[in-house]
Amino acid sequence: MGYRCFDVAISDAVAHVRLDRPDELNTMTPDFWRELPEIVTGISRDASARVVVISSTGKHFSAGMDLSVFAGGGLADGASAEAGRRHARTRGHAKALQWSFTALEKARVPVLAAVQGGVVGGAVDLVTACDLRYATADAWFCVQEINIGMTADVGTLQRLGTVVPEGFAREMAFTGRRVRADRAYEVGLVQQVFPDHDALLDGVLETAREIASKSPLAIWGTKVAMNYARDHSVDDSLDQIATWQAGMFQPDDMTEAFTAKAEGRAPVFPELLPEPEGL
């Protein structure tokens, strides 16, 4: 299927999703907000890949929100309606945009971000919703919303402080300063910095293939448990994983892992079943 903002390829159980509007700095148009959750949710639902890598093209990963989102058919809709209904519409619009990135967090597979150049505004919302982040040496991150007189509302303020120390997250959000790749690595915003874009893609795809070699059921359970633990107490999280294991733990994957190691071969695990229609 063709997309306006993305190129999608699947190989070795890894889905490579590339932002593909380099001449427009990969700004996030209305098509972007519709297509991204459709792509990632579809991969998760159909179990068509075990890992998703999101990368980009051109000088910058993304310059963030395209102004057409504000002007054309989104926030402009219902301008003549009664105030309460207009405000409810604005809230609904924000929730719809939020889902485009929450879909990455809710996917049954890990999502890895590989960024170069500018990661601006909405692009910070995107990468903080991913499981892992990697960057080129020339990458930089900016919570741009504060620089244009608005409060970020699509996930940065909710997720950034769970990725980096809270004080650093607040400094980024309050000042709108650019954070270079080396500093982003120091505070844990990215896992690794690569010298250039080719090295970045080679390294991230290698990590993605390594993850894809593991049991997809165990990887899914690990992602669910870690996201749950981030948002709950230790006691609640221990209850969650005990309940998950009661239903999801099966010894066949462990048997295959041990057998493959003894035989000196790569293990072969069954794919996840596609999710039922309508979910």
DRENPA-3360 file (N, C-alpha, C; in nm, 2 decimals, always signed):
BEGIN
1 = MGYRCFDV = +0.08/-0.12/+0.00/+0.00/+0.00/+0.00/+0.09/+0.12/+0.00 ~ +0.05/+0.22/-0.08/+0.13/+0.35/-0.09/+0.09/+0.45/+0.01 ~ +0.18/+0.52/+0.06/+0.16/+0.63/+0.16/+0.22/+0.76/+0.11 ~ +0.16/+0.87/+0.16/+0.21/+1.00/+0.12/+0.33/+1.04/+0.19 ~ +0.34/+1.00/+0.32/+0.45/+1.05/+0.41/+0.55/+0.94/+0.44 ~ +0.53/+0.82/+0.41/+0.61/+0.71/+0.46/+0.64/+0.61/+0.35 ~ +0.76/+0.55/+0.36/+0.79/+0.43/+0.28/+0.81/+0.32/+0.38 ~ +0.75/+0.20/+0.35/+0.75/+0.09/+0.44/+0.81/-0.04/+0.37;
9 = AISDAVAH = +0.90/-0.10/+0.44/+0.96/-0.22/+0.39/+0.98/-0.32/+0.50 ~ +0.95/-0.45/+0.48/+0.97/-0.55/+0.58/+1.06/-0.66/+0.54 ~ +1.17/-0.68/+0.62/+1.27/-0.78/+0.59/+1.32/-0.84/+0.71 ~ +1.35/-0.97/+0.72/+1.40/-1.03/+0.84/+1.32/-1.00/+0.96 ~ +1.19/-1.00/+0.95/+1.10/-0.98/+1.06/+1.11/-0.84/+1.11 ~ +1.17/-0.74/+1.04/+1.18/-0.60/+1.09/+1.11/-0.52/+0.99 ~ +1.02/-0.43/+1.04/+0.95/-0.33/+0.95/+1.03/-0.20/+0.96 ~ +1.08/-0.16/+0.84/+1.15/-0.03/+0.84/+1.05/+0.08/+0.78;
17 = VRLDRPDE = +1.01/+0.17/+0.87/+0.92/+0.27/+0.83/+0.99/+0.40/+0.82 ~ +1.00/+0.46/+0.70/+1.08/+0.58/+0.68/+0.99/+0.70/+0.65 ~ +1.01/+0.81/+0.72/+0.95/+0.94/+0.69/+1.01/+0.98/+0.55 ~ +0.93/+1.01/+0.45/+0.98/+1.02/+0.32/+0.94/+1.15/+0.25 ~ +0.95/+1.26/+0.32/+0.93/+1.39/+0.26/+1.04/+1.48/+0.29 ~ +1.16/+1.45/+0.24/+1.28/+1.52/+0.28/+1.28/+1.67/+0.24 ~ +1.23/+1.70/+0.12/+1.23/+1.83/+0.07/+1.14/+1.93/+0.16 ~ +1.05/+1.87/+0.23/+0.96/+1.94/+0.32/+1.00/+1.93/+0.47;
25 = LNTMTPDF = +1.12/+1.88/+0.49/+1.18/+1.85/+0.62/+1.10/+1.75/+0.71 ~ +1.02/+1.67/+0.63/+0.94/+1.57/+0.70/+0.84/+1.62/+0.80 ~ +0.79/+1.74/+0.77/+0.69/+1.80/+0.86/+0.57/+1.71/+0.87 ~ +0.49/+1.72/+0.98/+0.38/+1.63/+1.01/+0.25/+1.68/+0.96 ~ +0.22/+1.65/+0.84/+0.09/+1.69/+0.77/-0.03/+1.61/+0.83 ~ -0.15/+1.65/+0.79/-0.26/+1.56/+0.83/-0.25/+1.42/+0.78 ~ -0.19/+1.40/+0.66/-0.17/+1.26/+0.62/-0.07/+1.18/+0.71 ~ +0.03/+1.25/+0.76/+0.12/+1.19/+0.86/+0.05/+1.13/+0.98;
33 = WRELPEIV = -0.04/+1.22/+1.04/-0.11/+1.18/+1.16/-0.20/+1.06/+1.14 ~ -0.25/+1.05/+1.02/-0.34/+0.93/+0.99/-0.26/+0.81/+0.95 ~ -0.15/+0.83/+0.88/-0.08/+0.71/+0.83/+0.01/+0.64/+0.93 ~ +0.07/+0.71/+1.02/+0.16/+0.65/+1.11/+0.09/+0.55/+1.20 ~ -0.02/+0.58/+1.27/-0.08/+0.48/+1.35/-0.14/+0.37/+1.27 ~ -0.19/+0.40/+1.15/-0.24/+0.29/+1.06/-0.13/+0.19/+1.03 ~ -0.01/+0.24/+1.00/+0.10/+0.15/+0.97/+0.14/+0.07/+1.09 ~ +0.17/+0.13/+1.20/+0.22/+0.06/+1.31/+0.12/-0.03/+1.38;
41 = TGISRDAS = -0.01/+0.02/+1.39/-0.11/-0.07/+1.44/-0.14/-0.19/+1.35 ~ -0.13/-0.17/+1.22/-0.15/-0.28/+1.12/-0.04/-0.38/+1.14 ~ +0.09/-0.34/+1.15/+0.19/-0.44/+1.17/+0.17/-0.51/+1.30 ~ +0.14/-0.44/+1.41/+0.11/-0.51/+1.54/-0.01/-0.60/+1.53 ~ -0.11/-0.56/+1.47/-0.23/-0.64/+1.46/-0.21/-0.77/+1.38 ~ -0.14/-0.75/+1.27/-0.13/-0.87/+1.18/-0.01/-0.95/+1.21 ~ +0.08/-0.91/+1.31/+0.20/-0.98/+1.34/+0.29/-1.00/+1.21 ~ +0.29/-0.89/+1.13/+0.37/-0.90/+1.01/+0.52/-0.87/+1.03;
49 = ARVVVISS = +0.56/-0.82/+1.14/+0.70/-0.80/+1.18/+0.71/-0.81/+1.33 ~ +0.83/-0.83/+1.38/+0.86/-0.85/+1.52/+0.92/-0.72/+1.58 ~ +0.96/-0.63/+1.50/+1.02/-0.50/+1.54/+0.99/-0.40/+1.44 ~ +0.97/-0.27/+1.48/+0.95/-0.16/+1.39/+1.07/-0.06/+1.41 ~ +1.13/-0.02/+1.30/+1.23/+0.08/+1.30/+1.17/+0.20/+1.23 ~ +1.17/+0.32/+1.30/+1.13/+0.44/+1.23/+1.25/+0.53/+1.21 ~ +1.28/+0.56/+1.08/+1.39/+0.64/+1.04/+1.33/+0.75/+0.95 ~ +1.43/+0.83/+0.89/+1.38/+0.94/+0.81/+1.48/+0.96/+0.69;
57 = TGKHFSAG = +1.45/+1.06/+0.61/+1.53/+1.09/+0.50/+1.56/+1.24/+0.50 ~ +1.67/+1.27/+0.43/+1.71/+1.41/+0.42/+1.79/+1.46/+0.54 ~ +1.81/+1.59/+0.55/+1.89/+1.65/+0.64/+1.84/+1.64/+0.79 ~ +1.71/+1.64/+0.80/+1.65/+1.64/+0.94/+1.55/+1.53/+0.95 ~ +1.54/+1.47/+1.07/+1.45/+1.37/+1.10/+1.31/+1.42/+1.08 ~ +1.27/+1.53/+1.14/+1.14/+1.60/+1.12/+1.14/+1.73/+1.19 ~ +1.09/+1.83/+1.12/+1.07/+1.97/+1.17/+0.94/+1.98/+1.25 ~ +0.87/+1.87/+1.27/+0.76/+1.88/+1.36/+0.63/+1.91/+1.29;
65 = MDLSVFAG = +0.53/+1.96/+1.36/+0.40/+1.98/+1.31/+0.39/+2.07/+1.19 ~ +0.32/+2.03/+1.09/+0.30/+2.11/+0.97/+0.18/+2.21/+1.00 ~ +0.20/+2.33/+0.96/+0.09/+2.43/+0.99/-0.04/+2.40/+0.93 ~ -0.04/+2.31/+0.83/-0.17/+2.27/+0.77/-0.26/+2.19/+0.87 ~ -0.20/+2.14/+0.97/-0.28/+2.07/+1.07/-0.37/+2.17/+1.15 ~ -0.31/+2.29/+1.17/-0.39/+2.39/+1.24/-0.49/+2.46/+1.15 ~ -0.45/+2.47/+1.02/-0.53/+2.55/+0.93/-0.64/+2.48/+0.85 ~ -0.62/+2.35/+0.82/-0.71/+2.29/+0.73/-0.78/+2.17/+0.78;
73 = GGLADGAS = -0.91/+2.20/+0.82/-1.00/+2.09/+0.85/-0.98/+2.03/+0.99 ~ -0.89/+2.08/+1.07/-0.87/+2.03/+1.20/-0.92/+2.12/+1.31 ~ -0.84/+2.21/+1.36/-0.88/+2.30/+1.46/-0.98/+2.40/+1.40 ~ -0.97/+2.42/+1.27/-1.06/+2.52/+1.21/-1.20/+2.48/+1.20 ~ -1.23/+2.35/+1.21/-1.36/+2.30/+1.20/-1.45/+2.35/+1.31 ~ -1.57/+2.38/+1.29/-1.67/+2.42/+1.39/-1.64/+2.55/+1.45 ~ -1.57/+2.64/+1.37/-1.54/+2.77/+1.43/-1.66/+2.86/+1.47 ~ -1.77/+2.83/+1.40/-1.89/+2.91/+1.43/-1.98/+2.85/+1.54;
81 = AEAGRRHA = -1.94/+2.73/+1.59/-2.02/+2.66/+1.69/-2.02/+2.73/+1.82 ~ -2.11/+2.69/+1.91/-2.11/+2.74/+2.05/-1.98/+2.71/+2.12 ~ -1.94/+2.79/+2.22/-1.81/+2.78/+2.27/-1.78/+2.64/+2.33 ~ -1.87/+2.59/+2.41/-1.84/+2.46/+2.47/-1.82/+2.35/+2.37 ~ -1.89/+2.35/+2.26/-1.88/+2.25/+2.16/-1.75/+2.27/+2.08 ~ -1.71/+2.40/+2.06/-1.58/+2.43/+2.00/-1.46/+2.37/+2.08 ~ -1.47/+2.40/+2.21/-1.37/+2.35/+2.30/-1.36/+2.20/+2.31 ~ -1.48/+2.13/+2.31/-1.48/+1.99/+2.30/-1.42/+1.94/+2.18;
89 = RTRGHAKA = -1.44/+2.01/+2.07/-1.38/+1.97/+1.94/-1.23/+1.98/+1.94 ~ -1.18/+2.09/+2.01/-1.04/+2.10/+2.02/-0.98/+1.99/+2.10 ~ -1.04/+1.95/+2.21/-1.00/+1.84/+2.29/-0.99/+1.71/+2.21 ~ -1.10/+1.69/+2.14/-1.10/+1.57/+2.05/-0.99/+1.56/+1.95 ~ -0.96/+1.68/+1.89/-0.85/+1.69/+1.80/-0.72/+1.66/+1.86 ~ -0.69/+1.71/+1.98/-0.57/+1.68/+2.05/-0.56/+1.53/+2.08 ~ -0.67/+1.47/+2.13/-0.67/+1.33/+2.16/-0.64/+1.24/+2.03 ~ -0.69/+1.28/+1.92/-0.67/+1.21/+1.79/-0.52/+1.22/+1.76;
97 = LQWSFTAL = -0.46/+1.34/+1.77/-0.31/+1.35/+1.75/-0.23/+1.27/+1.85 ~ -0.27/+1.27/+1.97/-0.20/+1.19/+2.07/-0.20/+1.04/+2.04 ~ -0.31/+0.99/+1.98/-0.32/+0.85/+1.95/-0.22/+0.81/+1.85 ~ -0.18/+0.90/+1.76/-0.09/+0.87/+1.65/+0.05/+0.82/+1.71 ~ +0.08/+0.87/+1.83/+0.21/+0.83/+1.90/+0.18/+0.73/+2.00 ~ +0.07/+0.73/+2.07/+0.04/+0.63/+2.17/+0.03/+0.49/+2.10 ~ -0.01/+0.49/+1.97/-0.01/+0.37/+1.90/+0.12/+0.30/+1.90 ~ +0.23/+0.37/+1.90/+0.36/+0.32/+1.90/+0.39/+0.25/+2.04;
105 = EKARVPVL = +0.34/+0.31/+2.14/+0.36/+0.26/+2.28/+0.27/+0.13/+2.30 ~ +0.15/+0.13/+2.24/+0.06/+0.02/+2.26/+0.09/-0.10/+2.16 ~ +0.17/-0.08/+2.06/+0.20/-0.19/+1.97/+0.26/-0.31/+2.04 ~ +0.23/-0.43/+1.99/+0.28/-0.55/+2.05/+0.43/-0.58/+2.03 ~ +0.49/-0.49/+1.94/+0.63/-0.51/+1.91/+0.71/-0.39/+1.95 ~ +0.84/-0.40/+1.98/+0.92/-0.28/+2.01/+0.93/-0.19/+1.89 ~ +0.93/-0.06/+1.92/+0.95/+0.04/+1.81/+1.08/+0.12/+1.84 ~ +1.17/+0.12/+1.75/+1.30/+0.19/+1.76/+1.30/+0.31/+1.67;
113 = AAVQGGVV = +1.35/+0.42/+1.72/+1.37/+0.54/+1.64/+1.51/+0.56/+1.61 ~ +1.54/+0.60/+1.48/+1.67/+0.63/+1.43/+1.67/+0.77/+1.37 ~ +1.73/+0.86/+1.44/+1.71/+1.00/+1.40/+1.84/+1.07/+1.36 ~ +1.83/+1.17/+1.27/+1.94/+1.25/+1.22/+1.90/+1.39/+1.22 ~ +1.99/+1.49/+1.23/+1.96/+1.63/+1.22/+1.86/+1.67/+1.32 ~ +1.77/+1.76/+1.28/+1.67/+1.81/+1.38/+1.56/+1.72/+1.41 ~ +1.53/+1.71/+1.54/+1.42/+1.64/+1.60/+1.34/+1.74/+1.68 ~ +1.24/+1.80/+1.61/+1.18/+1.92/+1.65/+1.03/+1.91/+1.69;
121 = GGAVDLVT = +0.99/+1.97/+1.80/+0.85/+1.97/+1.83/+0.78/+1.84/+1.84 ~ +0.69/+1.81/+1.75/+0.62/+1.69/+1.74/+0.71/+1.57/+1.72 ~ +0.83/+1.59/+1.67/+0.92/+1.48/+1.65/+0.97/+1.43/+1.79 ~ +0.98/+1.52/+1.89/+1.02/+1.48/+2.02/+0.91/+1.39/+2.08 ~ +0.78/+1.43/+2.06/+0.67/+1.35/+2.10/+0.68/+1.21/+2.04 ~ +0.71/+1.20/+1.91/+0.72/+1.07/+1.85/+0.83/+0.99/+1.91 ~ +0.95/+1.04/+1.92/+1.06/+0.95/+1.97/+1.05/+0.91/+2.11 ~ +0.98/+1.00/+2.19/+0.97/+0.96/+2.33/+0.86/+0.85/+2.35;
129 = ACDLRYAT = +0.78/+0.83/+2.25/+0.68/+0.72/+2.25/+0.74/+0.59/+2.20 ~ +0.86/+0.60/+2.15/+0.93/+0.47/+2.10/+0.99/+0.41/+2.22 ~ +1.03/+0.28/+2.20/+1.09/+0.20/+2.31/+1.24/+0.24/+2.32 ~ +1.31/+0.26/+2.21/+1.45/+0.29/+2.21/+1.48/+0.40/+2.10 ~ +1.58/+0.48/+2.13/+1.62/+0.59/+2.04/+1.77/+0.59/+2.01 ~ +1.80/+0.61/+1.89/+1.94/+0.62/+1.84/+1.96/+0.74/+1.75 ~ +2.08/+0.80/+1.75/+2.10/+0.92/+1.68/+2.23/+0.93/+1.61 ~ +2.24/+1.01/+1.51/+2.36/+1.05/+1.45/+2.43/+1.16/+1.53;
137 = ADAWFCVQ = +2.56/+1.18/+1.51/+2.63/+1.28/+1.58/+2.58/+1.42/+1.56 ~ +2.52/+1.44/+1.44/+2.47/+1.58/+1.41/+2.32/+1.60/+1.46 ~ +2.27/+1.50/+1.53/+2.13/+1.52/+1.57/+2.11/+1.62/+1.68 ~ +2.00/+1.68/+1.69/+1.96/+1.77/+1.80/+1.81/+1.76/+1.83 ~ +1.78/+1.79/+1.95/+1.64/+1.77/+2.00/+1.59/+1.91/+2.05 ~ +1.47/+1.94/+2.02/+1.41/+2.07/+2.07/+1.26/+2.06/+2.09 ~ +1.22/+2.09/+2.22/+1.08/+2.10/+2.25/+1.03/+2.24/+2.20 ~ +1.00/+2.25/+2.07/+0.98/+2.37/+2.00/+0.85/+2.44/+2.04;
145 = EINIGMTA = +0.76/+2.37/+2.10/+0.63/+2.43/+2.12/+0.64/+2.56/+2.21 ~ +0.73/+2.55/+2.31/+0.74/+2.66/+2.41/+0.79/+2.79/+2.33 ~ +0.87/+2.77/+2.23/+0.93/+2.88/+2.15/+0.82/+2.95/+2.06 ~ +0.71/+2.88/+2.04/+0.60/+2.95/+1.96/+0.48/+2.98/+2.04 ~ +0.50/+2.98/+2.17/+0.39/+3.03/+2.26/+0.28/+2.93/+2.29 ~ +0.31/+2.80/+2.29/+0.21/+2.70/+2.33/+0.27/+2.59/+2.42 ~ +0.18/+2.52/+2.48/+0.22/+2.41/+2.56/+0.22/+2.28/+2.48 ~ +0.33/+2.20/+2.48/+0.33/+2.08/+2.41/+0.22/+1.99/+2.46;
153 = DVGTLQRL = +0.15/+1.92/+2.36/+0.02/+1.85/+2.40/+0.01/+1.71/+2.34 ~ +0.11/+1.66/+2.28/+0.10/+1.53/+2.21/+0.18/+1.42/+2.27 ~ +0.24/+1.44/+2.39/+0.31/+1.34/+2.46/+0.45/+1.37/+2.52 ~ +0.51/+1.47/+2.47/+0.65/+1.50/+2.52/+0.65/+1.53/+2.67 ~ +0.55/+1.61/+2.72/+0.55/+1.65/+2.86/+0.52/+1.53/+2.95 ~ +0.45/+1.43/+2.89/+0.41/+1.32/+2.97/+0.51/+1.21/+2.97 ~ +0.60/+1.20/+2.86/+0.69/+1.09/+2.85/+0.83/+1.13/+2.87 ~ +0.87/+1.25/+2.84/+1.01/+1.29/+2.84/+1.07/+1.26/+2.98;
161 = GTVVPEGF = +1.00/+1.30/+3.08/+1.05/+1.29/+3.22/+1.06/+1.14/+3.27 ~ +1.00/+1.05/+3.19/+1.02/+0.91/+3.22/+1.15/+0.85/+3.15 ~ +1.20/+0.93/+3.06/+1.31/+0.88/+2.98/+1.44/+0.95/+3.03 ~ +1.44/+1.08/+3.07/+1.55/+1.15/+3.12/+1.52/+1.20/+3.26 ~ +1.62/+1.24/+3.33/+1.59/+1.30/+3.47/+1.49/+1.41/+3.46 ~ +1.40/+1.42/+3.56/+1.29/+1.51/+3.55/+1.34/+1.66/+3.54 ~ +1.44/+1.69/+3.61/+1.49/+1.83/+3.60/+1.54/+1.86/+3.46 ~ +1.60/+1.77/+3.39/+1.65/+1.79/+3.25/+1.53/+1.80/+3.16;
169 = AREMAFTG = +1.43/+1.72/+3.18/+1.31/+1.73/+3.10/+1.24/+1.86/+3.11 ~ +1.23/+1.91/+3.24/+1.17/+2.04/+3.26/+1.26/+2.16/+3.19 ~ +1.39/+2.14/+3.20/+1.47/+2.25/+3.14/+1.45/+2.25/+2.99 ~ +1.44/+2.13/+2.92/+1.41/+2.13/+2.78/+1.28/+2.19/+2.75 ~ +1.18/+2.16/+2.83/+1.04/+2.20/+2.81/+1.02/+2.35/+2.83 ~ +1.09/+2.40/+2.94/+1.08/+2.54/+2.97/+1.16/+2.64/+2.88 ~ +1.27/+2.59/+2.84/+1.36/+2.68/+2.76/+1.35/+2.66/+2.61 ~ +1.31/+2.55/+2.56/+1.31/+2.53/+2.42/+1.45/+2.52/+2.36;
177 = RRVRADRA = +1.55/+2.50/+2.44/+1.69/+2.49/+2.39/+1.71/+2.37/+2.30 ~ +1.81/+2.37/+2.21/+1.85/+2.26/+2.14/+1.94/+2.17/+2.23 ~ +1.92/+2.04/+2.22/+2.00/+1.94/+2.30/+2.07/+1.86/+2.19 ~ +2.20/+1.87/+2.19/+2.28/+1.80/+2.10/+2.29/+1.65/+2.13 ~ +2.33/+1.57/+2.03/+2.33/+1.42/+2.04/+2.41/+1.38/+2.16 ~ +2.53/+1.44/+2.17/+2.62/+1.39/+2.28/+2.56/+1.41/+2.42 ~ +2.49/+1.53/+2.43/+2.42/+1.55/+2.56/+2.30/+1.46/+2.58 ~ +2.23/+1.44/+2.47/+2.12/+1.35/+2.47/+2.16/+1.21/+2.52;
185 = YEVGLVQQ = +2.28/+1.16/+2.47/+2.33/+1.03/+2.51/+2.37/+1.04/+2.66 ~ +2.43/+1.14/+2.71/+2.47/+1.15/+2.85/+2.35/+1.14/+2.94 ~ +2.23/+1.19/+2.91/+2.12/+1.19/+3.00/+2.03/+1.07/+2.97 ~ +2.06/+0.99/+2.87/+1.98/+0.87/+2.84/+1.86/+0.89/+2.74 ~ +1.86/+1.00/+2.68/+1.75/+1.02/+2.58/+1.77/+0.93/+2.46 ~ +1.90/+0.91/+2.42/+1.93/+0.81/+2.32/+2.02/+0.70/+2.37 ~ +2.02/+0.59/+2.31/+2.10/+0.47/+2.36/+2.24/+0.47/+2.30 ~ +2.25/+0.53/+2.18/+2.38/+0.53/+2.11/+2.39/+0.64/+2.01;
193 = VFPDHDAL = +2.50/+0.69/+1.99/+2.53/+0.79/+1.89/+2.62/+0.74/+1.78 ~ +2.58/+0.75/+1.65/+2.66/+0.70/+1.54/+2.72/+0.82/+1.46 ~ +2.83/+0.79/+1.39/+2.89/+0.90/+1.32/+2.82/+0.96/+1.21 ~ +2.74/+0.88/+1.14/+2.66/+0.93/+1.02/+2.54/+0.85/+1.00 ~ +2.46/+0.89/+0.90/+2.33/+0.82/+0.88/+2.34/+0.68/+0.84 ~ +2.44/+0.65/+0.75/+2.45/+0.51/+0.71/+2.49/+0.42/+0.83 ~ +2.58/+0.47/+0.91/+2.62/+0.39/+1.03/+2.50/+0.37/+1.13 ~ +2.42/+0.48/+1.14/+2.30/+0.48/+1.22/+2.21/+0.37/+1.18;
201 = LDGVLETA = +2.17/+0.36/+1.05/+2.08/+0.27/+1.00/+2.13/+0.12/+1.01 ~ +2.26/+0.11/+0.98/+2.32/-0.03/+0.99/+2.31/-0.07/+1.14 ~ +2.35/+0.01/+1.23/+2.35/-0.02/+1.37/+2.21/-0.05/+1.43 ~ +2.12/+0.04/+1.40/+1.98/+0.02/+1.45/+1.91/-0.10/+1.39 ~ +1.93/-0.13/+1.26/+1.87/-0.24/+1.20/+1.93/-0.37/+1.25 ~ +2.06/-0.37/+1.29/+2.13/-0.48/+1.35/+2.06/-0.51/+1.49 ~ +2.04/-0.41/+1.57/+1.98/-0.43/+1.70/+1.83/-0.48/+1.68 ~ +1.76/-0.42/+1.58/+1.63/-0.47/+1.55/+1.62/-0.62/+1.52;
209 = REIASKSP = +1.72/-0.66/+1.43/+1.72/-0.80/+1.40/+1.76/-0.89/+1.52 ~ +1.84/-0.84/+1.61/+1.87/-0.91/+1.73/+1.74/-0.93/+1.81 ~ +1.67/-0.82/+1.83/+1.54/-0.83/+1.90/+1.45/-0.93/+1.83 ~ +1.44/-0.92/+1.70/+1.35/-1.00/+1.63/+1.38/-1.15/+1.64 ~ +1.51/-1.18/+1.68/+1.54/-1.33/+1.69/+1.49/-1.39/+1.82 ~ +1.44/-1.31/+1.91/+1.39/-1.36/+2.04/+1.24/-1.40/+2.02 ~ +1.19/-1.47/+2.13/+1.05/-1.51/+2.13/+0.96/-1.39/+2.12 ~ +0.88/-1.38/+2.02/+0.79/-1.26/+2.01/+0.69/-1.25/+2.12;
217 = LAIWGTKV = +0.65/-1.36/+2.18/+0.56/-1.36/+2.29/+0.63/-1.30/+2.41 ~ +0.75/-1.35/+2.43/+0.83/-1.30/+2.55/+0.86/-1.15/+2.53 ~ +0.89/-1.10/+2.41/+0.92/-0.96/+2.39/+0.80/-0.88/+2.41 ~ +0.68/-0.92/+2.37/+0.56/-0.85/+2.39/+0.53/-0.84/+2.54 ~ +0.55/-0.95/+2.61/+0.53/-0.95/+2.76/+0.62/-0.85/+2.83 ~ +0.75/-0.85/+2.78/+0.85/-0.76/+2.84/+0.81/-0.62/+2.82 ~ +0.76/-0.58/+2.69/+0.72/-0.44/+2.67/+0.60/-0.40/+2.75 ~ +0.50/-0.49/+2.76/+0.38/-0.46/+2.84/+0.42/-0.44/+2.99;
225 = AMNYARDH = +0.51/-0.53/+3.04/+0.55/-0.52/+3.18/+0.62/-0.40/+3.21 ~ +0.72/-0.36/+3.12/+0.80/-0.24/+3.15/+0.72/-0.11/+3.14 ~ +0.62/-0.10/+3.04/+0.54/+0.01/+3.03/+0.45/+0.02/+3.16 ~ +0.40/-0.09/+3.20/+0.31/-0.09/+3.32/+0.39/-0.05/+3.44 ~ +0.51/-0.10/+3.46/+0.59/-0.07/+3.58/+0.63/+0.08/+3.58 ~ +0.64/+0.14/+3.46/+0.67/+0.28/+3.46/+0.56/+0.36/+3.52 ~ +0.44/+0.32/+3.51/+0.32/+0.40/+3.55/+0.26/+0.35/+3.68 ~ +0.31/+0.25/+3.74/+0.25/+0.19/+3.86/+0.36/+0.16/+3.97;
233 = SVDDSLDQ = +0.31/+0.13/+4.09/+0.40/+0.09/+4.20/+0.47/-0.04/+4.17 ~ +0.57/-0.07/+4.25/+0.64/-0.20/+4.23/+0.54/-0.32/+4.27 ~ +0.47/-0.30/+4.37/+0.37/-0.41/+4.41/+0.27/-0.43/+4.30 ~ +0.21/-0.32/+4.25/+0.11/-0.34/+4.14/+0.17/-0.40/+4.02 ~ +0.30/-0.37/+3.99/+0.36/-0.42/+3.87/+0.40/-0.57/+3.89 ~ +0.43/-0.61/+4.01/+0.46/-0.75/+4.04/+0.33/-0.83/+4.02 ~ +0.22/-0.78/+4.07/+0.09/-0.84/+4.05/+0.06/-0.85/+3.90 ~ +0.09/-0.75/+3.82/+0.06/-0.75/+3.68/+0.14/-0.86/+3.61;
241 = IATWQAGM = +0.27/-0.87/+3.64/+0.35/-0.97/+3.56/+0.31/-1.11/+3.61 ~ +0.27/-1.13/+3.74/+0.23/-1.26/+3.78/+0.10/-1.30/+3.71 ~ +0.01/-1.21/+3.69/-0.12/-1.24/+3.62/-0.09/-1.27/+3.47 ~ +0.00/-1.18/+3.41/+0.04/-1.21/+3.27/+0.10/-1.35/+3.25 ~ +0.19/-1.39/+3.34/+0.25/-1.52/+3.33/+0.15/-1.63/+3.35 ~ +0.05/-1.61/+3.43/-0.05/-1.71/+3.45/-0.12/-1.75/+3.32 ~ -0.13/-1.65/+3.23/-0.20/-1.68/+3.11/-0.11/-1.69/+2.99 ~ +0.00/-1.62/+2.99/+0.08/-1.61/+2.86/+0.21/-1.69/+2.87;
249 = FQPDDMTE = +0.26/-1.73/+2.98/+0.38/-1.81/+2.99/+0.36/-1.95/+2.94 ~ +0.44/-1.99/+2.84/+0.43/-2.12/+2.78/+0.57/-2.17/+2.77 ~ +0.60/-2.30/+2.81/+0.74/-2.35/+2.81/+0.80/-2.38/+2.68 ~ +0.71/-2.39/+2.57/+0.77/-2.43/+2.44/+0.88/-2.34/+2.39 ~ +0.86/-2.21/+2.41/+0.96/-2.12/+2.36/+1.09/-2.13/+2.44 ~ +1.08/-2.16/+2.57/+1.20/-2.18/+2.65/+1.27/-2.31/+2.61 ~ +1.19/-2.42/+2.58/+1.25/-2.54/+2.53/+1.32/-2.52/+2.40 ~ +1.26/-2.45/+2.31/+1.33/-2.42/+2.18/+1.46/-2.34/+2.20;
257 = AFTAKAEG = +1.46/-2.24/+2.29/+1.58/-2.16/+2.32/+1.69/-2.25/+2.37 ~ +1.66/-2.34/+2.46/+1.77/-2.42/+2.52/+1.81/-2.53/+2.42 ~ +1.72/-2.58/+2.34/+1.75/-2.68/+2.24/+1.84/-2.62/+2.13 ~ +1.80/-2.50/+2.08/+1.88/-2.44/+1.98/+2.02/-2.41/+2.03 ~ +2.03/-2.36/+2.15/+2.17/-2.33/+2.20/+2.25/-2.46/+2.21 ~ +2.19/-2.57/+2.25/+2.27/-2.70/+2.26/+2.31/-2.75/+2.12 ~ +2.22/-2.72/+2.02/+2.25/-2.77/+1.89/+2.33/-2.67/+1.81 ~ +2.36/-2.55/+1.87/+2.44/-2.45/+1.80/+2.38/-2.39/+1.68;
265 = RAPVFPEL = +2.24/-2.36/+1.69/+2.17/-2.30/+1.58/+2.08/-2.19/+1.64 ~ +2.03/-2.11/+1.55/+1.94/-2.00/+1.59/+1.80/-2.06/+1.63 ~ +1.74/-2.01/+1.73/+1.61/-2.07/+1.77/+1.50/-2.02/+1.67 ~ +1.40/-2.10/+1.66/+1.29/-2.07/+1.57/+1.16/-2.06/+1.65 ~ +1.10/-1.94/+1.66/+0.98/-1.93/+1.74/+0.86/-1.90/+1.66 ~ +0.74/-1.95/+1.70/+0.62/-1.92/+1.62/+0.59/-1.77/+1.63 ~ +0.53/-1.72/+1.52/+0.48/-1.58/+1.53/+0.36/-1.56/+1.62 ~ +0.34/-1.44/+1.67/+0.22/-1.41/+1.73/+0.10/-1.43/+1.64;
273 = LPEPEGL = -0.02/-1.47/+1.69/-0.13/-1.48/+1.61/-0.19/-1.34/+1.58 ~ -0.24/-1.31/+1.46/-0.30/-1.18/+1.43/-0.41/-1.16/+1.54 ~ -0.43/-1.03/+1.57/-0.54/-0.99/+1.66/-0.67/-1.01/+1.60 ~ -0.78/-1.04/+1.67/-0.91/-1.06/+1.61/-0.96/-0.93/+1.55 ~ -1.04/-0.95/+1.44/-1.09/-0.83/+1.37/-1.17/-0.75/+1.47 ~ -1.16/-0.62/+1.45/-1.24/-0.52/+1.53/-1.17/-0.48/+1.65 ~ -1.05/-0.53/+1.68/-0.98/-0.49/+1.80/-0.86/-0.39/+1.76;
% end
